Amino acid sequence: MKIDAKLVEKLENLSMLEIADKEKMAENLAEIVEFVEMLHEIDTNEIEATFSTLNNPTPLREDEVKQSDVIKDVLSHAPKSKDDYFIVPKIIE
């Protein structure tokens, strides 16, 4: 994959970020792509996976309702609250 100024500019627009040094960014991205392409050359067909969630799935727990005073504790620090909600100034007309 060719990383050039046009691609960096497109990435800049998509990410909504301003890239100050587009030339340096293009060089860095080219190095990353080159490294990933080298990884594709490695033959891993004979190598067994060292980790899989299929053999030992995550144990599930019962979903139990528990009483908690977290809401009251959090709202106690709010400048204004009513009926378990924050009261904030209106910002949209």
PDB file of N, CA, C and O in Angstrom:
ATOM      1  N   MET A   1       0.843  -1.181   0.000  1.00  0.00           N
ATOM      2  CA  MET A   1       0.000   0.000   0.000  1.00  0.00           C
ATOM      3  C   MET A   1       0.886   1.240   0.000  1.00  0.00           C
ATOM      4  O   MET A   1       1.823   1.343   0.791  1.00  0.00           O
ATOM      5  N   LYS A   2       0.590   2.158  -0.872  1.00  0.00           N
ATOM      6  CA  LYS A   2       1.367   3.387  -1.006  1.00  0.00           C
ATOM      7  C   LYS A   2       0.766   4.454  -0.104  1.00  0.00           C
ATOM      8  O   LYS A   2      -0.405   4.814  -0.230  1.00  0.00           O
ATOM      9  N   ILE A   3       1.582   4.943   0.796  1.00  0.00           N
ATOM     10  CA  ILE A   3       1.174   6.033   1.682  1.00  0.00           C
ATOM     11  C   ILE A   3       1.750   7.323   1.110  1.00  0.00           C
ATOM     12  O   ILE A   3       2.967   7.505   1.075  1.00  0.00           O
ATOM     13  N   ASP A   4       0.877   8.210   0.666  1.00  0.00           N
ATOM     14  CA  ASP A   4       1.334   9.483   0.113  1.00  0.00           C
ATOM     15  C   ASP A   4       0.572  10.628   0.775  1.00  0.00           C
ATOM     16  O   ASP A   4      -0.269  10.409   1.648  1.00  0.00           O
ATOM     17  N   ALA A   5       0.877  11.841   0.351  1.00  0.00           N
ATOM     18  CA  ALA A   5       0.265  13.027   0.950  1.00  0.00           C
ATOM     19  C   ALA A   5      -1.248  13.037   0.752  1.00  0.00           C
ATOM     20  O   ALA A   5      -1.988  13.522   1.607  1.00  0.00           O
ATOM     21  N   LYS A   6      -1.700  12.502  -0.375  1.00  0.00           N
ATOM     22  CA  LYS A   6      -3.141  12.462  -0.655  1.00  0.00           C
ATOM     23  C   LYS A   6      -3.861  11.567   0.354  1.00  0.00           C
ATOM     24  O   LYS A   6      -4.931  11.925   0.845  1.00  0.00           O
ATOM     25  N   LEU A   7      -3.283  10.411   0.663  1.00  0.00           N
ATOM     26  CA  LEU A   7      -3.881   9.501   1.635  1.00  0.00           C
ATOM     27  C   LEU A   7      -3.861  10.112   3.030  1.00  0.00           C
ATOM     28  O   LEU A   7      -4.839  10.004   3.769  1.00  0.00           O
ATOM     29  N   VAL A   8      -2.767  10.747   3.390  1.00  0.00           N
ATOM     30  CA  VAL A   8      -2.674  11.396   4.709  1.00  0.00           C
ATOM     31  C   VAL A   8      -3.724  12.502   4.817  1.00  0.00           C
ATOM     32  O   VAL A   8      -4.349  12.663   5.865  1.00  0.00           O
ATOM     33  N   GLU A   9      -3.917  13.249   3.758  1.00  0.00           N
ATOM     34  CA  GLU A   9      -4.931  14.305   3.761  1.00  0.00           C
ATOM     35  C   GLU A   9      -6.327  13.707   3.920  1.00  0.00           C
ATOM     36  O   GLU A   9      -7.164  14.258   4.634  1.00  0.00           O
ATOM     37  N   LYS A  10      -6.573  12.590   3.260  1.00  0.00           N
ATOM     38  CA  LYS A  10      -7.873  11.916   3.388  1.00  0.00           C
ATOM     39  C   LYS A  10      -8.078  11.423   4.822  1.00  0.00           C
ATOM     40  O   LYS A  10      -9.162  11.576   5.384  1.00  0.00           O
ATOM     41  N   LEU A  11      -7.043  10.835   5.408  1.00  0.00           N
ATOM     42  CA  LEU A  11      -7.122  10.376   6.795  1.00  0.00           C
ATOM     43  C   LEU A  11      -7.341  11.555   7.744  1.00  0.00           C
ATOM     44  O   LEU A  11      -8.075  11.446   8.726  1.00  0.00           O
ATOM     45  N   GLU A  12      -6.708  12.658   7.443  1.00  0.00           N
ATOM     46  CA  GLU A  12      -6.871  13.865   8.249  1.00  0.00           C
ATOM     47  C   GLU A  12      -8.332  14.317   8.226  1.00  0.00           C
ATOM     48  O   GLU A  12      -8.889  14.670   9.265  1.00  0.00           O
ATOM     49  N   ASN A  13      -8.944  14.306   7.058  1.00  0.00           N
ATOM     50  CA  ASN A  13     -10.344  14.702   6.939  1.00  0.00           C
ATOM     51  C   ASN A  13     -11.274  13.711   7.630  1.00  0.00           C
ATOM     52  O   ASN A  13     -12.213  14.116   8.314  1.00  0.00           O
ATOM     53  N   LEU A  14     -11.021  12.422   7.456  1.00  0.00           N
ATOM     54  CA  LEU A  14     -11.869  11.404   8.072  1.00  0.00           C
ATOM     55  C   LEU A  14     -11.793  11.439   9.600  1.00  0.00           C
ATOM     56  O   LEU A  14     -12.798  11.247  10.285  1.00  0.00           O
ATOM     57  N   SER A  15     -10.598  11.686  10.119  1.00  0.00           N
ATOM     58  CA  SER A  15     -10.414  11.696  11.569  1.00  0.00           C
ATOM     59  C   SER A  15     -10.768  13.034  12.195  1.00  0.00           C
ATOM     60  O   SER A  15     -10.853  13.154  13.417  1.00  0.00           O
ATOM     61  N   MET A  16     -10.973  14.038  11.354  1.00  0.00           N
ATOM     62  CA  MET A  16     -11.268  15.392  11.818  1.00  0.00           C
ATOM     63  C   MET A  16     -10.161  15.909  12.734  1.00  0.00           C
ATOM     64  O   MET A  16     -10.420  16.610  13.712  1.00  0.00           O
ATOM     65  N   LEU A  17      -8.928  15.549  12.399  1.00  0.00           N
ATOM     66  CA  LEU A  17      -7.749  16.021  13.115  1.00  0.00           C
ATOM     67  C   LEU A  17      -6.884  16.824  12.160  1.00  0.00           C
ATOM     68  O   LEU A  17      -6.922  16.622  10.946  1.00  0.00           O
ATOM     69  N   GLU A  18      -6.109  17.732  12.719  1.00  0.00           N
ATOM     70  CA  GLU A  18      -5.165  18.487  11.901  1.00  0.00           C
ATOM     71  C   GLU A  18      -3.789  17.858  12.083  1.00  0.00           C
ATOM     72  O   GLU A  18      -3.278  17.778  13.200  1.00  0.00           O
ATOM     73  N   ILE A  19      -3.204  17.422  11.004  1.00  0.00           N
ATOM     74  CA  ILE A  19      -1.876  16.812  11.045  1.00  0.00           C
ATOM     75  C   ILE A  19      -0.879  17.868  10.602  1.00  0.00           C
ATOM     76  O   ILE A  19      -0.885  18.305   9.451  1.00  0.00           O
ATOM     77  N   ALA A  20      -0.025  18.270  11.531  1.00  0.00           N
ATOM     78  CA  ALA A  20       0.911  19.360  11.259  1.00  0.00           C
ATOM     79  C   ALA A  20       1.974  18.951  10.241  1.00  0.00           C
ATOM     80  O   ALA A  20       2.206  19.660   9.262  1.00  0.00           O
ATOM     81  N   ASP A  21       2.619  17.805  10.473  1.00  0.00           N
ATOM     82  CA  ASP A  21       3.709  17.362   9.604  1.00  0.00           C
ATOM     83  C   ASP A  21       3.231  16.153   8.800  1.00  0.00           C
ATOM     84  O   ASP A  21       3.441  15.007   9.195  1.00  0.00           O
ATOM     85  N   LYS A  22       2.588  16.430   7.671  1.00  0.00           N
ATOM     86  CA  LYS A  22       2.011  15.362   6.855  1.00  0.00           C
ATOM     87  C   LYS A  22       3.078  14.434   6.283  1.00  0.00           C
ATOM     88  O   LYS A  22       2.850  13.234   6.135  1.00  0.00           O
ATOM     89  N   GLU A  23       4.219  14.984   5.971  1.00  0.00           N
ATOM     90  CA  GLU A  23       5.308  14.185   5.404  1.00  0.00           C
ATOM     91  C   GLU A  23       5.817  13.156   6.418  1.00  0.00           C
ATOM     92  O   GLU A  23       6.022  11.992   6.075  1.00  0.00           O
ATOM     93  N   LYS A  24       6.017  13.588   7.657  1.00  0.00           N
ATOM     94  CA  LYS A  24       6.480  12.692   8.718  1.00  0.00           C
ATOM     95  C   LYS A  24       5.410  11.641   9.016  1.00  0.00           C
ATOM     96  O   LYS A  24       5.726  10.476   9.253  1.00  0.00           O
ATOM     97  N   MET A  25       4.133  12.063   9.001  1.00  0.00           N
ATOM     98  CA  MET A  25       3.038  11.126   9.239  1.00  0.00           C
ATOM     99  C   MET A  25       3.005  10.063   8.142  1.00  0.00           C
ATOM    100  O   MET A  25       2.788   8.885   8.426  1.00  0.00           O
ATOM    101  N   ALA A  26       3.217  10.468   6.901  1.00  0.00           N
ATOM    102  CA  ALA A  26       3.232   9.516   5.786  1.00  0.00           C
ATOM    103  C   ALA A  26       4.364   8.503   5.971  1.00  0.00           C
ATOM    104  O   ALA A  26       4.183   7.313   5.711  1.00  0.00           O
ATOM    105  N   GLU A  27       5.526   8.973   6.418  1.00  0.00           N
ATOM    106  CA  GLU A  27       6.659   8.064   6.669  1.00  0.00           C
ATOM    107  C   GLU A  27       6.325   7.071   7.777  1.00  0.00           C
ATOM    108  O   GLU A  27       6.587   5.876   7.643  1.00  0.00           O
ATOM    109  N   ASN A  28       5.744   7.564   8.873  1.00  0.00           N
ATOM    110  CA  ASN A  28       5.392   6.693   9.998  1.00  0.00           C
ATOM    111  C   ASN A  28       4.351   5.655   9.596  1.00  0.00           C
ATOM    112  O   ASN A  28       4.479   4.480   9.941  1.00  0.00           O
ATOM    113  N   LEU A  29       3.330   6.082   8.874  1.00  0.00           N
ATOM    114  CA  LEU A  29       2.300   5.146   8.429  1.00  0.00           C
ATOM    115  C   LEU A  29       2.879   4.112   7.467  1.00  0.00           C
ATOM    116  O   LEU A  29       2.496   2.943   7.516  1.00  0.00           O
ATOM    117  N   ALA A  30       3.792   4.528   6.599  1.00  0.00           N
ATOM    118  CA  ALA A  30       4.425   3.600   5.664  1.00  0.00           C
ATOM    119  C   ALA A  30       5.216   2.536   6.423  1.00  0.00           C
ATOM    120  O   ALA A  30       5.194   1.365   6.042  1.00  0.00           O
ATOM    121  N   GLU A  31       5.913   2.925   7.489  1.00  0.00           N
ATOM    122  CA  GLU A  31       6.651   1.959   8.312  1.00  0.00           C
ATOM    123  C   GLU A  31       5.708   0.961   8.968  1.00  0.00           C
ATOM    124  O   GLU A  31       6.004  -0.233   9.021  1.00  0.00           O
ATOM    125  N   ILE A  32       4.569   1.446   9.468  1.00  0.00           N
ATOM    126  CA  ILE A  32       3.597   0.562  10.121  1.00  0.00           C
ATOM    127  C   ILE A  32       3.034  -0.433   9.122  1.00  0.00           C
ATOM    128  O   ILE A  32       2.944  -1.624   9.417  1.00  0.00           O
ATOM    129  N   VAL A  33       2.654   0.044   7.940  1.00  0.00           N
ATOM    130  CA  VAL A  33       2.091  -0.834   6.917  1.00  0.00           C
ATOM    131  C   VAL A  33       3.133  -1.861   6.472  1.00  0.00           C
ATOM    132  O   VAL A  33       2.803  -3.027   6.258  1.00  0.00           O
ATOM    133  N   GLU A  34       4.366  -1.439   6.335  1.00  0.00           N
ATOM    134  CA  GLU A  34       5.451  -2.351   5.947  1.00  0.00           C
ATOM    135  C   GLU A  34       5.617  -3.457   6.988  1.00  0.00           C
ATOM    136  O   GLU A  34       5.805  -4.621   6.633  1.00  0.00           O
ATOM    137  N   PHE A  35       5.548  -3.097   8.269  1.00  0.00           N
ATOM    138  CA  PHE A  35       5.672  -4.079   9.338  1.00  0.00           C
ATOM    139  C   PHE A  35       4.510  -5.073   9.298  1.00  0.00           C
ATOM    140  O   PHE A  35       4.725  -6.278   9.432  1.00  0.00           O
ATOM    141  N   VAL A  36       3.299  -4.587   9.116  1.00  0.00           N
ATOM    142  CA  VAL A  36       2.125  -5.465   9.065  1.00  0.00           C
ATOM    143  C   VAL A  36       2.210  -6.394   7.860  1.00  0.00           C
ATOM    144  O   VAL A  36       1.845  -7.566   7.956  1.00  0.00           O
ATOM    145  N   GLU A  37       2.684  -5.889   6.741  1.00  0.00           N
ATOM    146  CA  GLU A  37       2.844  -6.734   5.556  1.00  0.00           C
ATOM    147  C   GLU A  37       3.869  -7.832   5.795  1.00  0.00           C
ATOM    148  O   GLU A  37       3.721  -8.939   5.278  1.00  0.00           O
ATOM    149  N   MET A  38       4.916  -7.538   6.578  1.00  0.00           N
ATOM    150  CA  MET A  38       5.893  -8.579   6.931  1.00  0.00           C
ATOM    151  C   MET A  38       5.229  -9.669   7.760  1.00  0.00           C
ATOM    152  O   MET A  38       5.561 -10.844   7.602  1.00  0.00           O
ATOM    153  N   LEU A  39       4.302  -9.309   8.639  1.00  0.00           N
ATOM    154  CA  LEU A  39       3.610 -10.300   9.470  1.00  0.00           C
ATOM    155  C   LEU A  39       2.765 -11.250   8.628  1.00  0.00           C
ATOM    156  O   LEU A  39       2.591 -12.415   8.985  1.00  0.00           O
ATOM    157  N   HIS A  40       2.239 -10.750   7.505  1.00  0.00           N
ATOM    158  CA  HIS A  40       1.444 -11.609   6.618  1.00  0.00           C
ATOM    159  C   HIS A  40       2.289 -12.708   5.973  1.00  0.00           C
ATOM    160  O   HIS A  40       1.746 -13.733   5.560  1.00  0.00           O
ATOM    161  N   GLU A  41       3.580 -12.519   5.882  1.00  0.00           N
ATOM    162  CA  GLU A  41       4.467 -13.492   5.260  1.00  0.00           C
ATOM    163  C   GLU A  41       4.749 -14.688   6.165  1.00  0.00           C
ATOM    164  O   GLU A  41       5.210 -15.724   5.685  1.00  0.00           O
ATOM    165  N   ILE A  42       4.485 -14.565   7.451  1.00  0.00           N
ATOM    166  CA  ILE A  42       4.785 -15.638   8.403  1.00  0.00           C
ATOM    167  C   ILE A  42       3.748 -16.742   8.258  1.00  0.00           C
ATOM    168  O   ILE A  42       2.544 -16.487   8.286  1.00  0.00           O
ATOM    169  N   ASP A  43       4.232 -17.986   8.101  1.00  0.00           N
ATOM    170  CA  ASP A  43       3.344 -19.136   7.985  1.00  0.00           C
ATOM    171  C   ASP A  43       2.985 -19.636   9.385  1.00  0.00           C
ATOM    172  O   ASP A  43       3.838 -20.158  10.103  1.00  0.00           O
ATOM    173  N   THR A  44       1.728 -19.472   9.761  1.00  0.00           N
ATOM    174  CA  THR A  44       1.284 -19.883  11.100  1.00  0.00           C
ATOM    175  C   THR A  44       0.331 -21.077  11.040  1.00  0.00           C
ATOM    176  O   THR A  44      -0.338 -21.381  12.028  1.00  0.00           O
ATOM    177  N   ASN A  45       0.262 -21.750   9.907  1.00  0.00           N
ATOM    178  CA  ASN A  45      -0.672 -22.871   9.755  1.00  0.00           C
ATOM    179  C   ASN A  45      -0.371 -24.025  10.705  1.00  0.00           C
ATOM    180  O   ASN A  45      -1.295 -24.689  11.176  1.00  0.00           O
ATOM    181  N   GLU A  46       0.885 -24.272  10.991  1.00  0.00           N
ATOM    182  CA  GLU A  46       1.267 -25.395  11.847  1.00  0.00           C
ATOM    183  C   GLU A  46       1.367 -25.018  13.323  1.00  0.00           C
ATOM    184  O   GLU A  46       1.682 -25.869  14.154  1.00  0.00           O
ATOM    185  N   ILE A  47       1.108 -23.783  13.652  1.00  0.00           N
ATOM    186  CA  ILE A  47       1.236 -23.321  15.035  1.00  0.00           C
ATOM    187  C   ILE A  47      -0.136 -23.339  15.696  1.00  0.00           C
ATOM    188  O   ILE A  47      -1.099 -22.762  15.192  1.00  0.00           O
ATOM    189  N   GLU A  48      -0.197 -24.020  16.842  1.00  0.00           N
ATOM    190  CA  GLU A  48      -1.462 -24.112  17.569  1.00  0.00           C
ATOM    191  C   GLU A  48      -1.693 -22.819  18.354  1.00  0.00           C
ATOM    192  O   GLU A  48      -0.754 -22.227  18.885  1.00  0.00           O
ATOM    193  N   ALA A  49      -2.935 -22.398  18.420  1.00  0.00           N
ATOM    194  CA  ALA A  49      -3.282 -21.181  19.144  1.00  0.00           C
ATOM    195  C   ALA A  49      -2.944 -21.356  20.623  1.00  0.00           C
ATOM    196  O   ALA A  49      -3.177 -22.420  21.196  1.00  0.00           O
ATOM    197  N   THR A  50      -2.401 -20.322  21.230  1.00  0.00           N
ATOM    198  CA  THR A  50      -2.021 -20.418  22.643  1.00  0.00           C
ATOM    199  C   THR A  50      -3.143 -19.953  23.562  1.00  0.00           C
ATOM    200  O   THR A  50      -3.094 -20.175  24.772  1.00  0.00           O
ATOM    201  N   PHE A  51      -4.147 -19.312  22.990  1.00  0.00           N
ATOM    202  CA  PHE A  51      -5.247 -18.825  23.819  1.00  0.00           C
ATOM    203  C   PHE A  51      -6.527 -18.862  23.015  1.00  0.00           C
ATOM    204  O   PHE A  51      -6.558 -18.447  21.856  1.00  0.00           O
ATOM    205  N   SER A  52      -7.574 -19.357  23.629  1.00  0.00           N
ATOM    206  CA  SER A  52      -8.874 -19.377  22.981  1.00  0.00           C
ATOM    207  C   SER A  52      -9.957 -19.308  24.044  1.00  0.00           C
ATOM    208  O   SER A  52      -9.854 -19.951  25.089  1.00  0.00           O
ATOM    209  N   THR A  53     -10.981 -18.538  23.780  1.00  0.00           N
ATOM    210  CA  THR A  53     -12.106 -18.470  24.710  1.00  0.00           C
ATOM    211  C   THR A  53     -13.127 -19.558  24.419  1.00  0.00           C
ATOM    212  O   THR A  53     -14.100 -19.714  25.157  1.00  0.00           O
ATOM    213  N   LEU A  54     -12.912 -20.311  23.349  1.00  0.00           N
ATOM    214  CA  LEU A  54     -13.870 -21.349  23.000  1.00  0.00           C
ATOM    215  C   LEU A  54     -13.804 -22.539  23.950  1.00  0.00           C
ATOM    216  O   LEU A  54     -14.836 -23.126  24.275  1.00  0.00           O
ATOM    217  N   ASN A  55     -12.605 -22.903  24.399  1.00  0.00           N
ATOM    218  CA  ASN A  55     -12.451 -24.061  25.267  1.00  0.00           C
ATOM    219  C   ASN A  55     -12.845 -23.772  26.709  1.00  0.00           C
ATOM    220  O   ASN A  55     -13.386 -24.644  27.388  1.00  0.00           O
ATOM    221  N   ASN A  56     -12.587 -22.579  27.175  1.00  0.00           N
ATOM    222  CA  ASN A  56     -12.904 -22.184  28.546  1.00  0.00           C
ATOM    223  C   ASN A  56     -13.694 -20.884  28.531  1.00  0.00           C
ATOM    224  O   ASN A  56     -13.131 -19.809  28.736  1.00  0.00           O
ATOM    225  N   PRO A  57     -15.010 -20.981  28.288  1.00  0.00           N
ATOM    226  CA  PRO A  57     -15.775 -19.733  28.220  1.00  0.00           C
ATOM    227  C   PRO A  57     -15.813 -19.030  29.569  1.00  0.00           C
ATOM    228  O   PRO A  57     -15.630 -19.648  30.618  1.00  0.00           O
ATOM    229  N   THR A  58     -16.050 -17.743  29.519  1.00  0.00           N
ATOM    230  CA  THR A  58     -16.123 -16.945  30.732  1.00  0.00           C
ATOM    231  C   THR A  58     -17.328 -17.405  31.556  1.00  0.00           C
ATOM    232  O   THR A  58     -18.445 -17.466  31.042  1.00  0.00           O
ATOM    233  N   PRO A  59     -17.104 -17.725  32.825  1.00  0.00           N
ATOM    234  CA  PRO A  59     -18.243 -18.166  33.635  1.00  0.00           C
ATOM    235  C   PRO A  59     -19.228 -17.018  33.851  1.00  0.00           C
ATOM    236  O   PRO A  59     -18.836 -15.872  34.073  1.00  0.00           O
ATOM    237  N   LEU A  60     -20.499 -17.351  33.779  1.00  0.00           N
ATOM    238  CA  LEU A  60     -21.529 -16.347  33.963  1.00  0.00           C
ATOM    239  C   LEU A  60     -22.034 -16.395  35.396  1.00  0.00           C
ATOM    240  O   LEU A  60     -21.957 -17.431  36.056  1.00  0.00           O
ATOM    241  N   ARG A  61     -22.538 -15.297  35.860  1.00  0.00           N
ATOM    242  CA  ARG A  61     -23.113 -15.246  37.200  1.00  0.00           C
ATOM    243  C   ARG A  61     -24.569 -14.861  37.076  1.00  0.00           C
ATOM    244  O   ARG A  61     -25.000 -14.319  36.058  1.00  0.00           O
ATOM    245  N   GLU A  62     -25.314 -15.142  38.111  1.00  0.00           N
ATOM    246  CA  GLU A  62     -26.705 -14.750  38.128  1.00  0.00           C
ATOM    247  C   GLU A  62     -26.812 -13.234  38.184  1.00  0.00           C
ATOM    248  O   GLU A  62     -26.024 -12.574  38.862  1.00  0.00           O
ATOM    249  N   ASP A  63     -27.770 -12.695  37.483  1.00  0.00           N
ATOM    250  CA  ASP A  63     -27.995 -11.259  37.482  1.00  0.00           C
ATOM    251  C   ASP A  63     -28.960 -10.949  38.622  1.00  0.00           C
ATOM    252  O   ASP A  63     -30.166 -11.166  38.510  1.00  0.00           O
ATOM    253  N   GLU A  64     -28.412 -10.441  39.712  1.00  0.00           N
ATOM    254  CA  GLU A  64     -29.214 -10.190  40.900  1.00  0.00           C
ATOM    255  C   GLU A  64     -29.343  -8.691  41.138  1.00  0.00           C
ATOM    256  O   GLU A  64     -28.383  -7.933  40.997  1.00  0.00           O
ATOM    257  N   VAL A  65     -30.555  -8.287  41.503  1.00  0.00           N
ATOM    258  CA  VAL A  65     -30.794  -6.886  41.828  1.00  0.00           C
ATOM    259  C   VAL A  65     -30.340  -6.644  43.255  1.00  0.00           C
ATOM    260  O   VAL A  65     -30.712  -7.387  44.163  1.00  0.00           O
ATOM    261  N   LYS A  66     -29.537  -5.604  43.456  1.00  0.00           N
ATOM    262  CA  LYS A  66     -29.048  -5.269  44.790  1.00  0.00           C
ATOM    263  C   LYS A  66     -29.338  -3.799  45.064  1.00  0.00           C
ATOM    264  O   LYS A  66     -29.224  -2.959  44.172  1.00  0.00           O
ATOM    265  N   GLN A  67     -29.707  -3.502  46.279  1.00  0.00           N
ATOM    266  CA  GLN A  67     -29.940  -2.128  46.676  1.00  0.00           C
ATOM    267  C   GLN A  67     -28.597  -1.424  46.860  1.00  0.00           C
ATOM    268  O   GLN A  67     -27.638  -2.009  47.363  1.00  0.00           O
ATOM    269  N   SER A  68     -28.547  -0.164  46.447  1.00  0.00           N
ATOM    270  CA  SER A  68     -27.325   0.597  46.562  1.00  0.00           C
ATOM    271  C   SER A  68     -27.658   2.063  46.810  1.00  0.00           C
ATOM    272  O   SER A  68     -28.663   2.573  46.314  1.00  0.00           O
ATOM    273  N   ASP A  69     -26.820   2.722  47.568  1.00  0.00           N
ATOM    274  CA  ASP A  69     -27.005   4.148  47.833  1.00  0.00           C
ATOM    275  C   ASP A  69     -26.088   5.001  46.953  1.00  0.00           C
ATOM    276  O   ASP A  69     -25.838   6.165  47.265  1.00  0.00           O
ATOM    277  N   VAL A  70     -25.597   4.441  45.881  1.00  0.00           N
ATOM    278  CA  VAL A  70     -24.663   5.159  45.010  1.00  0.00           C
ATOM    279  C   VAL A  70     -25.326   6.403  44.418  1.00  0.00           C
ATOM    280  O   VAL A  70     -24.717   7.472  44.382  1.00  0.00           O
ATOM    281  N   ILE A  71     -26.552   6.268  43.961  1.00  0.00           N
ATOM    282  CA  ILE A  71     -27.236   7.408  43.341  1.00  0.00           C
ATOM    283  C   ILE A  71     -27.373   8.546  44.342  1.00  0.00           C
ATOM    284  O   ILE A  71     -27.081   9.698  44.023  1.00  0.00           O
ATOM    285  N   LYS A  72     -27.812   8.227  45.534  1.00  0.00           N
ATOM    286  CA  LYS A  72     -27.958   9.272  46.554  1.00  0.00           C
ATOM    287  C   LYS A  72     -26.610   9.889  46.905  1.00  0.00           C
ATOM    288  O   LYS A  72     -26.517  11.098  47.120  1.00  0.00           O
ATOM    289  N   ASP A  73     -25.577   9.076  46.963  1.00  0.00           N
ATOM    290  CA  ASP A  73     -24.239   9.578  47.275  1.00  0.00           C
ATOM    291  C   ASP A  73     -23.746  10.524  46.184  1.00  0.00           C
ATOM    292  O   ASP A  73     -23.213  11.593  46.482  1.00  0.00           O
ATOM    293  N   VAL A  74     -23.920  10.134  44.921  1.00  0.00           N
ATOM    294  CA  VAL A  74     -23.479  10.969  43.806  1.00  0.00           C
ATOM    295  C   VAL A  74     -24.293  12.264  43.765  1.00  0.00           C
ATOM    296  O   VAL A  74     -23.732  13.348  43.606  1.00  0.00           O
ATOM    297  N   LEU A  75     -25.608  12.149  43.906  1.00  0.00           N
ATOM    298  CA  LEU A  75     -26.459  13.340  43.844  1.00  0.00           C
ATOM    299  C   LEU A  75     -26.239  14.276  45.023  1.00  0.00           C
ATOM    300  O   LEU A  75     -26.557  15.462  44.934  1.00  0.00           O
ATOM    301  N   SER A  76     -25.701  13.766  46.122  1.00  0.00           N
ATOM    302  CA  SER A  76     -25.433  14.636  47.270  1.00  0.00           C
ATOM    303  C   SER A  76     -24.342  15.661  46.953  1.00  0.00           C
ATOM    304  O   SER A  76     -24.256  16.696  47.613  1.00  0.00           O
ATOM    305  N   HIS A  77     -23.515  15.381  45.956  1.00  0.00           N
ATOM    306  CA  HIS A  77     -22.440  16.295  45.553  1.00  0.00           C
ATOM    307  C   HIS A  77     -22.876  17.245  44.437  1.00  0.00           C
ATOM    308  O   HIS A  77     -22.139  18.167  44.088  1.00  0.00           O
ATOM    309  N   ALA A  78     -24.059  17.029  43.879  1.00  0.00           N
ATOM    310  CA  ALA A  78     -24.540  17.876  42.781  1.00  0.00           C
ATOM    311  C   ALA A  78     -25.080  19.189  43.329  1.00  0.00           C
ATOM    312  O   ALA A  78     -25.696  19.207  44.395  1.00  0.00           O
ATOM    313  N   PRO A  79     -24.856  20.296  42.608  1.00  0.00           N
ATOM    314  CA  PRO A  79     -25.398  21.580  43.057  1.00  0.00           C
ATOM    315  C   PRO A  79     -26.927  21.556  43.141  1.00  0.00           C
ATOM    316  O   PRO A  79     -27.506  22.104  44.079  1.00  0.00           O
ATOM    317  N   LYS A  80     -27.587  20.914  42.150  1.00  0.00           N
ATOM    318  CA  LYS A  80     -29.048  20.820  42.151  1.00  0.00           C
ATOM    319  C   LYS A  80     -29.463  19.437  41.655  1.00  0.00           C
ATOM    320  O   LYS A  80     -28.899  18.913  40.694  1.00  0.00           O
ATOM    321  N   SER A  81     -30.455  18.857  42.323  1.00  0.00           N
ATOM    322  CA  SER A  81     -31.008  17.583  41.875  1.00  0.00           C
ATOM    323  C   SER A  81     -32.450  17.485  42.338  1.00  0.00           C
ATOM    324  O   SER A  81     -32.865  18.139  43.296  1.00  0.00           O
ATOM    325  N   LYS A  82     -33.205  16.649  41.630  1.00  0.00           N
ATOM    326  CA  LYS A  82     -34.603  16.436  41.986  1.00  0.00           C
ATOM    327  C   LYS A  82     -35.030  15.080  41.450  1.00  0.00           C
ATOM    328  O   LYS A  82     -34.748  14.757  40.296  1.00  0.00           O
ATOM    329  N   ASP A  83     -35.702  14.286  42.262  1.00  0.00           N
ATOM    330  CA  ASP A  83     -36.219  12.972  41.862  1.00  0.00           C
ATOM    331  C   ASP A  83     -35.131  12.091  41.240  1.00  0.00           C
ATOM    332  O   ASP A  83     -35.358  11.471  40.201  1.00  0.00           O
ATOM    333  N   ASP A  84     -33.974  12.033  41.858  1.00  0.00           N
ATOM    334  CA  ASP A  84     -32.844  11.203  41.405  1.00  0.00           C
ATOM    335  C   ASP A  84     -32.275  11.613  40.050  1.00  0.00           C
ATOM    336  O   ASP A  84     -31.719  10.777  39.338  1.00  0.00           O
ATOM    337  N   TYR A  85     -32.406  12.884  39.685  1.00  0.00           N
ATOM    338  CA  TYR A  85     -31.832  13.399  38.445  1.00  0.00           C
ATOM    339  C   TYR A  85     -31.059  14.685  38.741  1.00  0.00           C
ATOM    340  O   TYR A  85     -31.369  15.405  39.691  1.00  0.00           O
ATOM    341  N   PHE A  86     -30.044  14.962  37.910  1.00  0.00           N
ATOM    342  CA  PHE A  86     -29.326  16.222  37.984  1.00  0.00           C
ATOM    343  C   PHE A  86     -30.186  17.307  37.365  1.00  0.00           C
ATOM    344  O   PHE A  86     -30.871  17.066  36.371  1.00  0.00           O
ATOM    345  N   ILE A  87     -30.157  18.486  37.937  1.00  0.00           N
ATOM    346  CA  ILE A  87     -30.801  19.648  37.326  1.00  0.00           C
ATOM    347  C   ILE A  87     -29.689  20.525  36.774  1.00  0.00           C
ATOM    348  O   ILE A  87     -28.792  20.954  37.500  1.00  0.00           O
ATOM    349  N   VAL A  88     -29.766  20.782  35.471  1.00  0.00           N
ATOM    350  CA  VAL A  88     -28.739  21.570  34.800  1.00  0.00           C
ATOM    351  C   VAL A  88     -29.395  22.724  34.049  1.00  0.00           C
ATOM    352  O   VAL A  88     -30.584  22.660  33.737  1.00  0.00           O
ATOM    353  N   PRO A  89     -28.644  23.766  33.757  1.00  0.00           N
ATOM    354  CA  PRO A  89     -29.216  24.882  32.994  1.00  0.00           C
ATOM    355  C   PRO A  89     -29.610  24.445  31.582  1.00  0.00           C
ATOM    356  O   PRO A  89     -28.963  23.588  30.980  1.00  0.00           O
ATOM    357  N   LYS A  90     -30.662  25.037  31.076  1.00  0.00           N
ATOM    358  CA  LYS A  90     -31.109  24.746  29.717  1.00  0.00           C
ATOM    359  C   LYS A  90     -30.096  25.315  28.726  1.00  0.00           C
ATOM    360  O   LYS A  90     -29.725  26.486  28.813  1.00  0.00           O
ATOM    361  N   ILE A  91     -29.648  24.477  27.777  1.00  0.00           N
ATOM    362  CA  ILE A  91     -28.654  24.955  26.806  1.00  0.00           C
ATOM    363  C   ILE A  91     -29.189  24.921  25.373  1.00  0.00           C
ATOM    364  O   ILE A  91     -28.577  25.502  24.477  1.00  0.00           O
ATOM    365  N   ILE A  92     -30.311  24.255  25.144  1.00  0.00           N
ATOM    366  CA  ILE A  92     -30.900  24.189  23.806  1.00  0.00           C
ATOM    367  C   ILE A  92     -32.252  24.888  23.843  1.00  0.00           C
ATOM    368  O   ILE A  92     -33.076  24.632  24.721  1.00  0.00           O
ATOM    369  N   GLU A  93     -32.461  25.751  22.899  1.00  0.00           N
ATOM    370  CA  GLU A  93     -33.734  26.476  22.855  1.00  0.00           C
ATOM    371  C   GLU A  93     -34.670  25.855  21.865  1.00  0.00           C
ATOM    372  O   GLU A  93     -35.791  26.331  21.692  1.00  0.00           O
TER     373      GLU A  93
END
